[in-house]
Amino acid sequence: MTNEERAGVLAQLLAERHSCRGFRPDPVPRETIERILAMAQRTASWCNAQPWQVHVLSHEATARVREALVAHARAHPPQPDLAFPAEYLGVYQERRRACGLQLYSATGVQRGDKAASERQWLENYRLFGASHVAIVTTHAPLGTYGAIDCGAYVHGFMLAAWSLGVASIAQAAQAAVAGFWRERLALPEDRQVVCGIAFGYEDSAHPANAFRTARAELAQAVQWIE
């Protein structure tokens, strides 16, 4: 395979991968999940520390946890191990709002409809119907850079999954219920929940999968120094 061909494959995967918010119930075969994990394990990390540890729930385990997760989210305020953004300002708020409006438009949530908004919010904790969820944790003493490494791992996982026809969505919502996962997975105190990854086979007919978010032009993200 030439360099151009390899670049073309990567470019296609990057362009096609998207956050899936509606899954079919079919489980992903264990062998497929293991292939995804093996590819993601090649993620680069600071000093090759590889701080991520990943708890992958089977189809059955995911089904058992779903409604308990919803109940916990309803009953407890967000309590992440890692601080959430203090505020979204300027263009970052614009992009965040645009994504939310696209989702609400696709799913028929009307502005000001609090009941419908809550139902859509709770879909995060129903894992959007995904047949599996992976919880990604970092080693607390590694601080910010351990979390950065885990973020790279999550991206590698999602690209690897899509290369095998498996859809996914990275979920900060699972970080918001870190205490739930700490108890459920018996996490030691030195592990911090970074995020979850809900994954499975996409329901292409689900309205929440009917939109794609935009990406900024290079000129908005890159400055050339001559």
C-alpha positions, 0 to 999 in steps of 0.5 A: 500500500502506498503512502497516499493509499494509507493516508486515504484510508485514515482520512476516510475513517476520520471523516466517517467516524461520528458520535452515535446516539442511537444503537441497535441491541445486537452485541459485538462479538468478543473477538471484535472487541479484543481487536479494537482494544489491541489496536487502541493499545498502540496509542502513544503516551507520555514516557510510554506510561500507558495510564489508561485502564479500561473496564469493558462491560459485556452485553449482559453487564451493560443491560444490568447496569443501565437503569441503575445508572439512570436512577443514580444520575437522577438522584445525584448532582454531577461529581466528576473525579476530574474538574469539568470546564469552568465555562464555555466562552466565545467560539467554544460556546458557539460550537457547543450550542450548535451541536446541542441545537442539531441534536435537539432538532434531530430528535424533535425536542422543542425549545423550552420543553423541559420534560423532553430535554430531560428525556434526551439528557437521560439517554446519556445514562441509558447509553443511547441503547448501546450494547456495551460500555467501556469506562476509561480511568487514569492513574491519579498521580499522573495528573493532567498528562495522564488524562491527556494520554487517556483522551488519545486512547479514547480517540484511538479506540473509536477509530479502531472500532469504526474500522471494524464497523462498530459505532461509538460515542465518548461520554463525559456523562459517565465521568459525571457519575464517577462515584457510581462507577467507583462502587460498581467496578470497585475502583481503587482510590488512585484511579480517576474516571476520565470518561465512558465509551458507549459502543455497538452497532449503529441504528442508522434510522435513529433520528439522533444519528441524522446530523453531523457536526462541523469542524473549524477551518485550519485557519481557525486552529493553526498558526504558521511560523515562518 
